[in-house]
Amino acid sequence: MTKLSKIIAIFCMPTLLCCCKDDELSIKLSPYMGDELRIDGYYYKQWENKTAAIFFYRNGTILTTYAHECANLNDFEGEMINLYDKMRNDKSRWGVFEVQSKTIRWSGWSTSVGGGLPSFECIGAIENDTTFRITKSVNSDGKEFEKNDIYHFRQFYPKPDSTNTFIK
């Protein structure tokens, strides 16, 4: 390596490292002590022929599933159980949430096409302890997107563990 290439490498390294850093989440981790939402299962949304779900935990974390094409929720649950290890080790599946009165917010990481993982936030209204509606999402650049995603509760046991290496 020539002296010039070493100098270039030294000056370019911080820039390269900076580009690969994951965004910070917009919500700080805080235990959920409320009763506005049930947490003894998962909340799911369905659209077209797909289902996705979110697990909420007392420690303030969430685990989101991959969207699956399944004929019914029993098949979906079988897929979740089969993919739990993969989801547990995927940072883009984890996030944190908070509830204030009848408002729910969560923040997590999106997948990336290069560089670090961008964060996002979802905001919505709690209708009752088994239903909530996400009305808006905001990406890490501050761009807002209107949504109308309705999530319904389904009791589920055994619920996946909230232990992960991404949320501290």
N, C-alpha and C positions, 0 to 999 in steps of 0.2 A: 504494500500500500504506500503510495507516495505521500509526501508531506501535505500537498494540496488536497488530496482526497481525504486525509485524516481531518484536516481543518473543516472541510465541507461536511463530513460526517458528524463532527462535534456540534456544528451549528444547526444541522438539520435534525439531529436526534430529538431535541425537545419538541420540535414541531410535529414530528411523527408520533411521539408518545402522547402529545396533547390531543391529537386527532383520534386516538383510540380509546380515550377515557369515556366511560359510561356516564350519562347524565345523572344528576342527583334527583331523587324523588321529591315531589312538591309537598308531600305530607310527611311529617315526622312520626316515627313509630310510637304508638301509645296504646296501652291495653284498652280493650273494649269492655266496659262494665255495664253497658246498657241492656235493655230488653226490647228495643225497637225492632230488632231482627232476631230470628231464630238462628242458632249456629250449630244445631245438632244434625246437620246435613249439608246440602248445597242448594244454590240458586241456579236455575237454568233458564236459558232463552232458546227459542227455536225459531228458525226462519227457513224458508224454502224446505229443503229436506235435511237440514243440519241442526245439530244441538251443540251448545257449549255451556260450560258451568263455571261457577265461582264458589270456592270454599272460603268462609270467613272464620277466623280464629280469635279466641279471647285475647291473645297476645297482640292483636292489631294487624296481623298479616293476612294476606289473601293468597290463594293458589288458584290460578285460572287454568282451565283445560284447553286442549286443542278442540277445534270444531270437528265433529264427526257426522258422517251420514249413517244414521241408525234408524231402524224401523220403529223402535220404541225406547223408553227410558231404561228398561231392563238391559237391553243390548248396549245402550250408551254406558251404563254403569260397568258392564263387563269390559268395555274398551278402556274406561278410566282406570280400572284396577290393573289391566294389562300394561298400561302406559305410565303408571304412577312413577316408577323409577326414572323414566325419561323426563317426565314433567318436573319432578323434584330437582333434577340436576340442570334444568334450563332456566337461567336467570329471567328470561322474558315471560315466564309463567308466574313470577312472584311480585308482590307489591304490598302496600299498606293501605289501610282504610280508616275513615273516621265517620262518626255519626254525630250530627248536631241537630237536635230536635227531630224534624222529619226530613232532613237533608242527609244524603249519603254521598261521600266522595271517596274515590280511591285513586292511587297513583301507582303506576308500574312502568316496566320497560317494554318497548316495542322491539321487534327484530331489526337488525341492521343489514345494510347492503355494503358495508365497509365502514371502518371506524368503530367508535363506541356505540353502545346501545342508547337510543334516544328514549326519553321518558314521555309519559302522557298522563293526563288526569281525566277521570270521568266524574260527572256530577249528575245527581238526580234526586227524586223525591220518593220517600218511603210511603206507600199507600197503607200497608198494615204489616204485621210481623212476618208475613209470608209472601209479600209482593212489593217490588219496587220498580221504578221506571227511570232509566238513564236518559236524560234529555240533552246532554251536551258532553262533548269530549274536547280537550284542549291539548295540542301537541306541544313539544318542547320549544317550538318557535313562537308559541302564543296564538297560533291559528286555531279558531274555534269551529267545531262541526256540530250541527244539530243532529240529534238522535231521537229515537223513540223505541228504545230497547226495553221490553218488559221482562223482568225476571221473576220466576215463581219458585217457591221453596219445595224441596223434596227431602224428607228425612232419609238419612243414609248412615249405615253402620257396617263395617268400621270406617270411620272417616280417616282420610290420609293424615299423617302426622304433619305438623306445621314446622318441624325442624328443617332449617335450610342454612346455607352458608352465605346468602346474599343480603339478608336483612339483619341489621344489627341495631 
